[in-house]
Amino acid sequence: VIGGDLNVHVQPGGHDDPAELLFAETAARGYDWAHCNAAAQTTRPSRWSPGAETRQLDWFCTRGFIAESPRVIPALDDDGTVLSDHDLITVELRTA
């Protein structure tokens, strides 16, 4: 499992962008990303990065697992206060 802020600059759901080499490289090595990630933004402007654009920069890539139920959990307080410029990503994994 590889995961985190991979700085892959695509818009939400744009993981089939041929200009982004990470996806071709991981596929060539037997990794899957399509089932591991929700097509949604994972970053937002915050007090740490007020000029940031919303993008999907956080990803999971897995090999040897069945990935299900990917989610993005907003990093917002109950009153909507931004807690982080990156949201939490999760995925459920089972052995293949």
N, C-alpha and C positions, 0 to 999 in steps of 0.2 A: 504494500500500500504506500503510495506517495500522495501527500496531501499538503495543502497550505496555500499561501499567497505565492502563486507561481508567476505573477505578473504577465499573464497571458492577456494581451490587450484586445479582447473581442467584446462585442456587445452581447447582452444576454441571449443565449441560445445560438450564438454564432460559432460554435465549436467546429463546424464543418468548413470554416474559412480556410481555403488552401494557402493563404499567405501566412498562417500561423503554423510554424514548423513543429511546435511541441506535440501536436496531435498526430502528425504523421510519424514522428520519431517514436512516440510511445506505442502506437499501433504496430510499428515495425518490430518492436520488442515484446509484443504480446500483451500489452496493457490495454485496458478498456477505460474510457472516460464517459462514454455516452450514457451508460446506465447508472453512473455514480454521482451525477450532478444534476440538480434542478436547473432548468433554463431560466435563471433569474439573476438580477444584480446581487453582488456580494459586497459592494463598497458604497459608501455614501459620504457626502460632505459632513465634516464635523468641526469642532473647535480646533482640532489638530490639523485638519486639512480642509479649510473652508472652500477652497477653489477646486476641490476634487470633483471629477465626474463620476456618475454612477456607472460601474462596469462590473463584469464578472471576472474577477482576478483570482478568486480562490477556487481550487479544484481538487478533486480526488482522481487518482488513476490507480486501478487495481489490476492485479494479475493473479489468477488462481482462485478467485472468489466470484460468487454471484451477488451482484449489488442490487439492492432494492430500496425503495422509499427515500430517495434523496430529498433533503429539505434545506431550506435557508431560513434561519431563525433571526429576525431583525434584532440588532443590538440597540434596542430602545428600552428605556425605562417605562413604567406603567403610565407615566404622564406624557410619553413621547420624546423625552430627552434623549439625545443621541449619546450612547455610552462608548461607542467605538466607531472608527471609520470602516471597520470590516465586520460583516455579519458572521454568525456561526453557521458552518455547513456541517451537515450530518448525513450519514448513509448507513443502512443496515447491510451487513455482510454475512453471507453463508459460505461454507466451503463448497467448492465445485465438485 
